Amino acid sequence: MASSVRDVAREAGVSVGTVSNVLNRPEKVSPSTIERVTAAIERLGFVRNDAARQLRAGRSRTIGLVVLDTRNPFFTDLAHGAQARTLDAGFTVLLGGSDESSEREAALLDLFEEHRVAGLLISPVRTDLSRLRRLREAGTPVVLVDRGSSDLSFSSVSVDDVEGGRVAVQHLIDIGRKRIAFIGGPLSIEQVAQRFKGAQTATAAHADVALVAHSTNALTVSEGRRIGEQILAVPAGDRPDAIFAANDLLALGVIQALALNRSLRIPDDIALVGYDDIDFASAAAVPLTSVRQPATEIGATAIELLMREAGGDHAPEQVVFQPQLITRFSTLGQSAHEASRGQPTEV
């Protein structure tokens, strides 16, 4: 019959908890105790059963990742960064998309809890994090991604979205735009609200600049097309001369809608800035100026924080990256775009 941890503890004359510390947290145990427990393990031929240990601890070798939209390349890049970081540690990432729905998010959390994931990375739909607190209290470490922890109670990895929104709209002001439309929503999504706040900050110092918000039901290309069609229906004299979209998918949808109007030119009549700087931003028919987020680095950093959380005795840590403005044709036109070649301008 195979020896158990309890047998090792009895043989070494220590508690079961001490044996567990020797196996999992040796830095908490004195060298002499480690030597005594190790000798007992060798005498008994004890073989550690990791699978059983993980099940007893309520954990598997998987990490759950919940994002707002799996169709958005920003989040797939984030997932790629997370997966690359976990492979060496013998874990895999399970990706789920909430589709910006709190009900779907709750269903994914139920599923991941049922599968006893070793940890959870999540870009939450709502500001209410009570469900995540309960998960953490039950032993599942949680790290927020693409969103900060407002009360600093969770570890998080994010970009300064207020600054990102500010620099996007300041760029539009700097090139002479006066009627700026913000496109994004719902504002219950923290990232969208923060980007809008940054846009308001940029316009607040300019009495001659107007900022008008156009709410969307989702952050998708189809919603961008819908808002673009609405803007085209506005009389030319009242139409905005610039647009800041809360993500690149919205901006690309706007470009599709505006392309149908051959009398309206980008950026001469309407300049356009997106957010995320996904690969499609530079490859679009009208190369898109965008605010860059380091998606793969966000994913990898989130995994590192999750591992620290899982190790215990780790105070929540907030990592905030600074955004970069990538200027392209949609705001600078052909000559300036050729000069810059899409090189990043740090903000």
N, C-alpha and C positions, 0 to 999 in steps of 0.2 A: 504493500500500500504506500502511495506517495506521501512524503512528509508535507506538513502544512506550515504556515507561518507560526501558528500556535506551537507546533512541535519545536521549531527553531528557537522561539522565545523561551520555552521551558529548558531546552538544552543549554542555551547561553545564559540563563538566569536573568533575563530581562523581560520587559513588557512587550506585548504584541505591537504597541505603538512605537517602541524603540526599534524593533525589527523593520517596521514600515518606514521609519525615518532613515535607517541605514540603506534601504533599497531605493527610496525615492528622494530623500533630502539629507544626504550624508553630511552636509555642512552643519547640520544642527546636532550632530552626535560627536562625542569625543573620539579621538583615534583609538584609544584602548577599547572602547565599546565596539567600534567598527571591527576591530581585529577579533574580538570575542564572538561577535555575531557571524562574521565571515567564516571563522573556524567551525562554528556549529553548522553552518550551511554545508560546508564541505564534508563534515562527518556524516550528516544525514542524507547527503545527496539531494538536497532540496533544489527543485527546478521551479523558477518563478513562472507562473501562468499569467501572462499579460492579458490574454483575452478574458479570463475569469476576473482578473483585477479590474479591468475596464468596465465590465458589466456590473460588478459590485459597486463600483464608483458611479455607475449610471452613465458611462461614457463609451463612445465608439472611436474609431479612427477617422471620423469625418468631422468636418467643420461646416456649419450652415452659413450661407451668405444670402441675405435678402436685400434686393435692390429695387429701386422704383420701377425700372423698365428694362428687361433683358434685351429689348430691341435697340436700345441706345448703345452705340459702340463705346461710349465712355464707361459704362458699367461692365461691358464685356472685357475691356482693357483692364479695369480694376480687378475683375475676377482672375484674369490672366496673371497679374502681379501677385495676387494672393496665392494662387495655385503653385506658381513657381517657387514661392517661399516655403510652402508646406511639403513639397515632394521630398526634400532631403530629410524631413522629420518623420516621414512615413505616414502622413495624413493626406486626405483628399478633400476637395471643396465641393459641396453640393450647392448649386446655384438655383435660386428661386426668385421670380419677379412678382412684386405686389401689384403691378399695373396701377400704382398710385391709389390703391384701394385699401382702406383699413381693414375691411372684412377679409380680403384675400391675404393681407399680411398676417392677420390673426390665424388663418387656416394654415399658412406656412409655418408659423411658430408652433402650432399644435403638432404638425407633422415632424418638424425637427426635434421637438421635445420627445415625441413618441419614439423616434429613432436614436435618442440618447446621444445627440451630437456632443463632441468634446468641447465645442465652443460655438459662439455665434457672432458673425459680423452682420451689421444691419444698417441700412439707410432708411430710417423710420418715416412713415407717412405723416404721423401726427406728432405733436409736441408732448402728448401724454405718454410717459415711458413707464407707467406702473406695471404693465405686463412684463417688460424687460427686467424690472427690479425683482419681480417674483421669480423669474427664471434664474437670475443671478443668485438670489437667496437659496434657491434649490440646488445650487452647485454648478450651474452652467455659466462660465465666464462670457461676458458680452462686451463688444467694442463697437462703437458707432463709426460708420464710414460716410464720407462726404457730408458730414454734419457734425457740428460741435456739440459739446455737452454744456448747456447754458448754466447749470448749477454745479458743474465740475464733478458730478457724482459718477460719471462713466468715463472710461478711457475713450478717446475719440481721435480720428484722423480726418482732417478737413482742409479746405482752402478758405481763406478769408473772403467770403462771398460779398460782404459789404464793400470791401476794397475792390473786388472784381467788378461789381456793378458801378462803383464810382469811376473807375478808370475807363470802363467802356463808354460811359456817357460823357466823361470829360474829353475823351478823344473826339466824339461827335461835336462837342462844343468847340473844341480847338480847330476843327475844320470848317467852322462857321455855321453849324446847323442850329436852328432856333425852335423848330416844332418837332419834338422828339416823342415818339410813341414807345412805350414799354409794353412788350407782349410776353405774357407768362401767367401761369396759374395751375391749379388754385393756390392762392396765397397762404393756405393752411400748410403747404409744404415749406418747411423752414428755409431750404436753399433759395426758393423763389422769393420768399419774403425778404431775405437778406440782400439778394441782388437788387430788388426794387428799392430797398432802403438806401443802398449805395447809389443808385441812380438819382434818388431824391437829394442825397447829399451833394452830388455834383451840380445839380440845377439850382440848389438853394441860394448859391452865391451869385446867380445871374438872373436879374430881374427880367431880362428880355428873352429868356429861354423858357418855353413851356414844356412840361412833361405830362403826357396823358397815358393812363394805363388801359390796356385792352386785355380783359381777363380771358383765359382759355380754360377749357375743361381738362386738358391734358397737355403734356409736353411732347407732342408728336408732329410729324410732317403734315398730316391731314389737318390738324388744328392750325398750323401755320398757314396752310393754303386758305383755310376759311377766313382767318383774320386778314390775310393779304387781299382776298376778294372784297372784304368789307372796306378796306382802305382805298381800293381802286374805285369804289362807289362814291367816295367822298369827293366833292367838287375840288378841282385842282388848287384853288386858292386857299382852301381849308385843310388840304391834305398834309400830313406830316412830311418833313423833308429828311427825316432820319428815323430809324427803328433800332431799338435794342431788344433783342429776343433773349429770353431766359435760358435757352439752350440752342444748340446748333440745329437740332431737328426742326424746331419751330422756324428758325431763320431760313433753312433750306426750303421749307414749305412756302414761306413768303416769297422767296425768289422764284419758285415755280409759278405762283399766282401772278407776280409782277411781269414775268416773262411773256405772258399772254397779251400784255398791253405794249404794242410796239412803239407807242408814242412816249412811253415813260422809260427813262434810262437810269441804270444803277452805275455809279453813285451820283450822277449829275442831279437827278431829280429826287432820288431817295437813297441815302447812304444806309448801310446795314451792318450791325455788329451782332455776332452770336456769342455763345458761351460753351466751353468744353474743349474746343479745337479738336474735334474728332477728325479722322483721316479724310472724311468726305468734305470737310470744310475747305481744304486746299484743292481737292479734286473736282469741286463743283464747276458747272459751266461759268458761273460768276464766282471766282475764288473769294471766300468769305473771311473778313476780318473777325477774329474771335478771341475770347479770353481763355487762355490755356490752363487746364488743370493737369497735374502729373498723375494720371489715372493709375498706371502700373505701380508707381511708387507709393501711392495711397494704399493700394491693396497689400503690397509687401509690408509696409509699415504697420498696417492694422494687424497682420498676422503676428508680427513681433510683439506688439502690445498684448495680443490675446495670449501668447505664450507666457508673458510675464504675469498676466492676470491668473492664468491657470496654475502658476507656481505658488500662488498665495502670498500674503503679506506684501502686496504691491498696491501702493496708493494710485488712484486713477490719474492717468496722464493724458494731457491734451496736446496733440501735435497739429500745428497749423502751418500749411504751406502758403506761400505768397503767389498770387496769380501773375501771369504774364500776358500782355497784350500782343497778339500776332496780327500785324497790319497787312491787308491784302487789297485786291481790286475793289471790293464792295464798299470801301470808304475812301481809298486813295486814287482810284482810277488807274489806267493802264501805265502811264509813265512812272508814277510813284511805285506802283506794284513791281514793275520791272527792275527798278532801282533797289527795292528792298528784298525781292525774291522771298518774301514771307519770313524773313528773319525775325526772331522774337525781340520785343522791346520789353525789358524788365520794368516792373512798376513797383 
